[in-house]
Amino acid sequence: MSSSSPSLDAAPSAPPPTAAWRELFSGRNGWRALALTGGVALHAVNVHIVTTVLPSVVREIGGLDWYAWSTTLFVVGSILGATLSVRLLAARGPRGACLTALAVFTAGSVGCALAPAMPWLLAGRTVQGLGGGLLAALSYGLIQRVFEPRLWPRAVALVSGMWGVATLCGPAVGGLFAQAGHWRWAFWALLPVATAQALLVTVQLRPAAGIRHDRPAQMPRVPAPQIALLALSVLVIAASGFWPGLAGQAVGVMLGLAIGFAATRIDRHAQSTGAVRLLPTGAYVLGTPLGAIYASVALLLIGTTTEIFVPYFLQLLHGHTPLAAGYLTAAMAGGWSIGSLLSSGRSGAGADRMLHAGPVVCTAGLLALAWLLPTPGALGAPVETTLVAIALAAVGFGVGIGWPHLLTRVMALAPRGQEGLASASITTVQLYGMAVGAAVAGLVANAAGLTVPGGVDGARSAAIWLFTIFALAPAVAAWLARRASAR
C-alpha cells in the first residue's frame, strides 16, 4: 500500500442505528444467523484443534522446520477460497455454495487425519484452508443479502463471536486426543460437525425459506493474476527461511513483499484495463480512510499469528499438558470474541474510541508475552499461568473491540457500486495478513534459534524475538486508526 494525499470525495453518510440483539435472534433471523455462523464456528474450532495438536504431530511424524507452514499453507488456501467464493455464490446460490465449501473442508480434514508424514499433512491443510476460506467469506458476504442494514453490526459481531465457541470446543478436542496419543481422531471429530452444519444450511438457506437465487446473466470474474501473486508472495516469504544466512533470508522476504506490491499495482489499474478488481477503489491509498482501515485489518491479523507458536512454548518451556496449553492459547480468541460482542453496540465517538484503544491493548499484550513466555519460574507457576492467560486475552481483546467497527466502516466507505466487492474483500485482506504473519513468524522463530540450537534455549530466544517484533504491527495499526478517524 502506498501513501498519498487524502481523498477529496464527500464524506460517507453515517450508518443506520444498530438493532438490538433480540431482533437478530428472533424468528427467522435467528435460524439464518445460525446457518451463517456455523461455518465460521467449524473453521474456528479446526484452527484451535490444529494449534493444540501440532506439537504432538511434530513429535510423531517430524517436521519441526515446517511448523509454521501448517498455518501458512492453510491460510494461502483460505485466500484462494475467499476469492472464489463470489463466483461460487453466483453459480450455486447461498445454499449450494455453503454445501460445496463444507464438502471441500471435509475432504481436507480426512486428508489430515490419514497423513503419514508432514508433506501429506500440509497438503490436507491446504485443502482444509480452501474450504475454510469459502466458509468464512460466504458467512460475511451473505450478511448483506440475508439481513437488513441495521442488523449488520450485530451479525458481524456474532460471526466473529464464533471464535468464542471455538475456545470451548477446539482445545478440548485437540488436547484430549493429543494427551491420549491419538491426535488423528481430532480431525475425524470434525466430520459429524460438518454434517450437522450441512443439514442446517440445507433447511435454512433453501429458496422456500425466502433465500432466493437468481443466477446472473454474466458470471463474476475472478482476479486470478492478483490472487496468484499474493499467494506467491506468501510462499516466497515462507520459503526464505530455507535460504542460507540472514542476508539471503532478508532478500527472500524483500522479494516476497515486492511480489505482493506488484499484485497491488495490477489491482489498482484493473478498472482502467477492464480487468476485475480484488479490492475496491481507494483501498491501496493510506491517505484515505478506506485504505487506512484495510491496512489496520491486515496489521492486526499479522500481530495475532504469533498464536501458532504459543502451545509449543507453553509445553516445552512451562511444562503444560497439551490440553492446558490449548486452553491457554484459546484465551486470545476468547478475548477477541468478548471484545467484539461488548463493543458492537457502540457508534459515533464511542466506536472511534474502540478503534483507537484496541491496537494499543493488542500491542501491550504482545510485549507482555515477550517477557512472560521465555522466563518460566520467575514468578511461580500459578501467577505466571494467570498472567500469560491475561496477556493472551489482551491481544485478542484489543483486536475484538475494534473489529465490528473496522468491518462496518469498510462497507460504509466503499465507493458506490462496489459495496459487494468491499464486503467480500474483507476476508481476503484478513487472510493475507494472517498468511504473511505466519510466514514471517516461522522465519523469525527459526532464525532466532527454534530449530538450531533448538531445545529450551532456542525456544526462549525465539519467543523473545517473535513477540517483540510482532508487537510493531498493532502499534502501526493504532496510528493508522487515528488517521482514519481524523479523516
C-alpha positions in Angstrom: 0.0 0.0 0.0 1.2 3.5 -0.7 0.7 6.8 1.0 -0.8 9.8 -0.7 -2.8 12.9 0.0 -6.3 12.5 1.4 -9.2 11.8 -0.9 -11.5 14.7 -1.9 -14.5 12.5 -2.0 -17.5 13.5 0.0 -17.7 12.0 3.5 -19.9 8.9 3.6 -23.2 9.1 5.3 -23.5 7.7 8.8 -24.5 4.0 9.1 -28.1 3.3 10.4 -28.6 2.8 14.2 -27.7 -0.7 15.3 -30.6 -3.0 16.1 -30.9 -4.9 19.4 -29.6 -8.4 19.8 -33.1 -9.8 20.3 -34.0 -8.7 16.8 -31.1 -10.7 15.4 -32.0 -13.8 17.4 -35.8 -13.7 17.0 -37.8 -15.7 14.5 -36.4 -16.5 11.1 -33.4 -14.2 11.7 -32.2 -16.4 14.5 -32.1 -19.6 12.3 -30.5 -17.7 9.5 -27.8 -16.3 11.8 -27.1 -19.9 13.0 -26.8 -21.1 9.4 -24.3 -18.4 8.6 -22.2 -18.6 11.8 -22.0 -22.4 11.9 -19.5 -22.5 9.1 -17.2 -20.0 10.8 -17.6 -21.9 14.1 -16.4 -25.1 12.3 -13.5 -23.2 10.7 -12.5 -21.7 14.1 -12.8 -25.0 16.0 -10.5 -26.5 13.5 -7.9 -23.8 13.9 -7.8 -24.3 17.7 -7.7 -28.1 17.2 -4.7 -27.9 14.9 -2.9 -25.3 17.1 -3.3 -27.7 20.1 -2.3 -30.9 18.4 0.6 -29.6 16.2 3.3 -30.2 18.9 2.1 -33.8 19.1 2.0 -34.1 15.3 5.6 -33.0 15.1 6.7 -35.4 17.7 5.2 -38.3 15.8 5.8 -37.6 12.1 8.5 -34.9 12.4 8.7 -31.6 10.5 9.6 -29.0 13.2 11.3 -26.9 10.4 7.8 -26.9 8.7 5.9 -26.0 11.9 4.6 -22.6 10.6 3.9 -24.0 7.2 0.9 -25.7 8.5 -0.7 -22.3 9.1 0.9 -20.7 6.1 -0.5 -23.2 3.6 -3.8 -23.3 5.3 -4.2 -19.5 5.0 -3.0 -19.5 1.4 -5.7 -22.0 0.6 -8.1 -19.8 2.5 -7.2 -16.8 0.4 -8.0 -18.8 -2.8 -11.3 -20.0 -1.2 -12.3 -16.5 -0.2 -11.6 -15.2 -3.7 -13.5 -18.0 -5.4 -16.5 -17.5 -3.0 -18.0 -14.7 -5.1 -18.1 -16.9 -8.2 -19.3 -19.9 -6.3 -22.1 -18.0 -4.8 -23.2 -16.7 -8.2 -23.1 -20.1 -9.7 -24.7 -22.2 -6.9 -26.5 -19.7 -4.8 -26.3 -19.4 -1.0 -27.2 -23.0 -0.1 -25.2 -24.7 -2.9 -22.2 -22.6 -2.2 -22.2 -23.3 1.5 -22.6 -27.0 0.9 -19.7 -27.1 -1.6 -17.5 -25.3 0.9 -18.4 -27.8 3.6 -17.5 -30.7 1.3 -14.1 -29.3 0.4 -13.4 -28.6 4.1 -14.4 -32.2 5.0 -12.1 -33.6 2.3 -9.1 -31.7 3.7 -9.9 -32.9 7.2 -9.9 -36.5 6.1 -6.5 -35.9 4.4 -5.0 -34.6 7.6 -6.4 -37.5 9.6 -4.7 -40.0 7.3 -1.4 -38.1 6.8 1.7 -40.5 7.2 4.2 -37.6 7.1 4.4 -33.9 7.3 4.1 -33.3 3.5 0.8 -35.2 3.4 -0.5 -33.2 6.4 0.5 -29.9 4.7 -1.5 -31.0 1.6 -4.5 -31.7 3.7 -4.2 -28.4 5.5 -4.1 -26.6 2.1 -7.4 -28.3 1.1 -8.9 -27.5 4.5 -7.9 -23.9 4.1 -9.6 -23.7 0.7 -12.9 -24.9 2.3 -12.4 -22.7 5.4 -11.8 -19.6 3.2 -15.0 -20.4 1.3 -17.0 -20.8 4.6 -15.6 -17.6 6.1 -16.1 -15.4 3.0 -19.6 -16.7 2.5 -20.6 -16.0 6.1 -19.5 -12.4 5.8 -20.7 -12.0 2.2 -24.2 -13.3 2.9 -24.8 -10.9 5.8 -25.8 -8.1 3.4 -28.0 -10.4 1.4 -29.8 -12.1 4.4 -30.1 -9.2 6.9 -31.2 -5.6 6.9 -28.5 -2.9 7.3 -29.4 -2.2 10.9 -28.5 -5.8 11.8 -25.1 -5.8 10.1 -23.0 -4.8 13.1 -24.7 -7.4 15.3 -24.3 -10.1 12.6 -20.7 -9.2 12.1 -20.1 -9.4 15.8 -21.9 -12.7 16.0 -19.8 -14.2 13.2 -16.7 -13.0 14.9 -18.0 -14.3 18.2 -18.0 -17.9 16.9 -14.3 -17.9 17.8 -15.5 -17.9 21.4 -17.4 -21.1 20.7 -14.1 -22.5 19.3 -12.3 -21.6 22.5 -14.6 -24.0 24.4 -14.5 -26.9 21.9 -11.3 -26.7 19.9 -8.7 -27.0 22.7 -10.7 -29.7 24.4 -11.0 -31.8 21.3 -7.4 -31.3 20.3 -5.9 -31.5 23.8 -7.7 -34.7 24.9 -6.9 -36.6 21.8 -3.2 -35.3 21.9 -2.8 -36.4 25.5 -4.2 -39.8 24.7 -1.8 -40.2 21.8 -4.5 -40.2 19.1 -4.2 -36.7 17.5 -5.6 -38.1 14.2 -9.0 -38.5 15.8 -9.1 -34.8 16.4 -9.6 -34.4 12.7 -12.1 -37.2 12.4 -14.2 -35.4 15.1 -14.8 -32.6 12.7 -16.8 -34.7 10.3 -20.1 -35.0 12.3 -20.0 -31.3 13.0 -19.7 -30.6 9.3 -22.6 -33.0 8.6 -24.8 -31.2 11.1 -24.0 -27.8 9.6 -24.8 -29.1 6.1 -28.2 -30.2 7.3 -28.8 -26.7 8.8 -27.8 -25.0 5.7 -30.0 -27.2 3.5 -33.1 -26.3 5.5 -32.5 -22.6 6.3 -31.0 -21.3 3.1 -33.4 -23.1 0.7 -35.4 -20.9 -1.7 -38.6 -21.9 0.1 -37.3 -20.1 3.2 -37.1 -16.8 1.3 -33.4 -17.1 0.2 -33.8 -17.0 -3.5 -31.0 -17.2 -6.0 -31.2 -15.6 -9.4 -28.2 -16.7 -11.4 -26.6 -13.7 -13.1 -26.5 -13.4 -16.8 -22.7 -13.0 -16.6 -20.7 -14.8 -14.0 -18.4 -12.7 -11.8 -14.8 -12.8 -12.9 -12.0 -13.9 -10.5 -9.0 -11.6 -10.2 -6.7 -14.5 -10.9 -3.4 -12.6 -11.5 -3.7 -10.6 -8.3 -4.5 -13.7 -6.2 -1.7 -15.8 -7.8 0.8 -13.0 -7.0 -0.5 -12.7 -3.4 -0.2 -16.4 -2.9 3.2 -16.5 -4.5 4.4 -13.6 -2.3 3.4 -15.5 0.9 5.1 -18.7 -0.3 8.3 -16.8 -1.2 8.4 -15.2 2.2 7.9 -18.5 3.9 10.5 -20.3 1.8 13.1 -17.6 2.5 13.6 -19.3 5.9 15.5 -22.1 4.0 17.8 -19.6 2.3 21.4 -19.6 3.6 22.3 -16.9 6.0 20.3 -13.9 7.3 21.2 -11.8 4.3 19.7 -14.5 2.0 16.6 -14.7 4.1 16.2 -10.9 4.1 16.5 -11.0 0.3 13.8 -13.6 0.2 11.5 -11.5 2.4 12.0 -8.4 0.2 11.3 -10.4 -2.9 8.1 -11.8 -1.5 7.0 -8.3 -0.4 7.8 -7.0 -3.9 5.6 -9.6 -5.5 2.8 -8.6 -3.1 3.3 -5.0 -4.1 3.1 -6.0 -7.8 -0.3 -7.5 -7.1 -1.5 -4.2 -5.7 -0.2 -2.3 -8.7 -2.1 -4.6 -11.0 -5.2 -4.3 -9.0 -5.1 -0.5 -8.9 -5.1 -0.4 -12.7 -7.5 -3.2 -13.2 -10.6 -1.0 -13.7 -8.9 1.1 -16.4 -7.9 -2.1 -18.3 -11.3 -3.8 -18.0 -10.0 -6.5 -15.6 -11.7 -7.4 -12.3 -10.6 -5.8 -9.1 -9.7 -7.6 -5.9 -10.3 -4.6 -3.6 -12.5 -1.5 -4.1 -11.2 1.8 -5.3 -9.1 3.6 -2.8 -8.1 0.5 -0.8 -4.4 0.9 -1.5 -4.1 4.6 -0.5 -3.2 5.0 3.1 -4.2 8.7 2.9 -7.8 7.7 2.6 -10.0 6.3 5.4 -10.7 3.2 3.4 -7.0 2.5 2.8 -6.1 3.1 6.4 -8.9 0.7 7.6 -7.8 -2.1 5.2 -4.2 -1.7 6.4 -5.3 -1.8 10.0 -7.2 -5.1 9.4 -4.1 -6.7 7.9 -1.7 -5.4 10.6 -3.9 -6.6 13.5 -4.1 -10.0 11.9 -0.3 -10.1 11.5 0.0 -9.5 15.2 -2.3 -12.4 16.2 -0.5 -15.0 14.1 2.1 -15.4 16.9 -0.6 -17.6 18.4 0.6 -20.6 16.4 3.8 -21.0 18.4 2.2 -20.4 21.9 1.3 -24.1 22.6 4.8 -25.2 21.7 6.4 -22.6 24.1 3.9 -23.5 26.8 4.6 -27.2 26.6 8.3 -27.0 26.2 9.2 -24.1 28.5 6.4 -24.1 31.0 5.7 -27.8 31.2 2.0 -27.6 30.4 0.0 -30.5 29.1 -1.5 -30.3 25.5 -4.9 -29.7 27.0 -3.8 -26.9 29.3 -1.6 -25.3 26.6 -4.6 -25.4 24.2 -6.9 -23.6 26.5 -4.4 -21.0 27.5 -3.8 -20.3 23.8 -7.5 -20.1 23.2 -7.6 -17.1 25.6 -6.6 -15.0 22.7 -9.7 -16.0 20.6 -11.8 -15.7 23.7 -10.7 -12.1 24.3 -11.4 -11.3 20.6 -15.0 -12.7 21.0 -15.7 -10.9 24.2 -14.3 -7.6 22.9 -16.3 -7.9 19.7 -19.5 -8.6 21.4 -19.1 -5.8 24.0 -18.2 -3.1 21.6 -20.6 -4.0 18.7 -23.3 -1.6 20.0 -21.0 1.4 20.1 -21.4 4.1 17.5 -20.0 7.6 16.7 -17.4 8.8 19.2 -17.7 5.5 21.1 -16.8 3.5 18.0 -13.8 5.8 17.4 -12.6 5.2 21.0 -12.8 1.4 20.4 -10.8 1.8 17.1 -8.1 3.8 18.9 -7.8 1.7 22.1 -7.9 -1.7 20.5 -4.5 -1.8 18.8 -2.8 -0.3 21.9 -4.2 -3.1 24.1 -3.0 -5.6 21.5 0.5 -4.2 21.5 0.7 -4.3 25.3 -0.4 -7.9 25.3 2.3 -9.0 22.8 5.0 -7.2 24.7 3.9 -8.9 27.9 4.2 -12.3 26.2 7.7 -11.4 25.1 8.6 -11.2 28.8 6.4 -14.0 30.3 6.9 -16.9 27.9 10.7 -17.1 27.9 11.1 -16.8 31.7 9.3 -19.7 33.4 9.7 -19.9 37.2 10.4 -16.3 37.7 7.1 -15.6 39.4 5.8 -19.0 40.3 3.7 -21.3 38.2 0.2 -20.1 39.3 1.0 -16.4 38.9 2.8 -17.0 35.5 -0.1 -19.0 34.2 -2.6 -16.3 35.1 -0.5 -13.6 33.6 0.0 -15.5 30.4 -3.7 -16.0 30.1 -4.4 -12.3 30.7 -1.7 -11.3 28.1 -3.1 -13.6 25.5 -6.7 -12.4 26.2 -5.5 -8.8 25.9 -4.1 -9.5 22.4 -7.4 -10.8 21.3 -9.5 -8.3 23.2 -7.6 -5.4 21.6 -8.5 -6.7 18.1 -12.1 -7.6 19.1 -13.2 -4.2 20.5 -12.4 -2.6 17.2 -13.3 -5.4 14.8 -17.0 -4.8 14.2 -16.3 -1.1 13.5 -13.4 -1.8 11.2 -15.6 -4.1 9.1 -18.7 -2.0 9.1 -16.6 1.0 8.0 -15.3 -0.9 5.1 -18.8 -1.5 4.0 -19.8 2.1 4.6 -16.7 3.7 3.0 -16.8 1.6 -0.2 -17.5 3.6 -3.4 -21.0 3.4 -4.7 -21.5 0.2 -6.7 -18.6 -1.6 -5.0 -20.2 -2.5 -1.7 -20.4 -6.2 -2.6 -16.7 -6.2 -3.6 -15.8 -4.5 -0.3 -17.7 -7.0 1.7 -16.1 -10.0 0.0 -12.6 -8.4 0.2 -12.6 -8.2 4.0 -11.8 -11.9 4.3 -9.1 -11.7 1.6 -7.3 -8.9 3.4 -7.7 -10.6 6.7 -6.3 -13.9 5.4 -3.4 -12.3 3.5 -2.4 -10.6 6.8 -2.6 -14.0 8.5 -0.6 -15.7 5.8 2.2 -13.0 5.8 2.2 -13.1 9.6 2.5 -16.9 9.7 5.3 -16.9 7.1 7.3 -14.2 8.8 6.6 -15.8 12.2 8.2 -19.0 11.1 11.1 -17.2 9.6 11.7 -15.1 12.8 11.4 -18.2 15.1 13.7 -20.3 13.1 16.3 -17.5 12.7 16.1 -16.9 16.5 17.0 -20.5 17.3 13.9 -22.5 17.3 15.5 -25.4 15.4 19.2 -24.5 15.7 20.3 -24.8 18.5 16.7 -25.8 19.3 15.5 -27.2 22.7 14.8 -24.9 25.7 17.4 -22.3 24.9 16.3 -22.0 21.3 12.7 -21.7 22.3 13.4 -18.9 24.8 15.3 -16.9 22.2 12.6 -17.5 19.6 9.8 -16.3 22.0 11.6 -13.1 22.9 12.3 -12.1 19.3 8.9 -13.3 17.9 6.6 -11.4 20.2 8.8 -8.2 20.4 9.0 -7.9 16.6 5.3 -8.7 16.1 4.2 -6.0 18.6 5.2 -3.5 16.0 2.2 -4.5 13.7 -0.6 -3.4 16.0 1.4 -0.3 17.1 1.3 0.8 13.5 -2.4 -0.1 13.3 -3.0 2.2 16.2 -1.5 5.2 14.3 -3.5 4.3 11.2 -6.8 4.0 13.1 -6.3 7.6 14.5 -5.6 8.9 11.0 -8.7 7.2 9.6 -10.9 8.7 12.3 -9.4 12.1 11.8 -10.2 12.0 8.1 
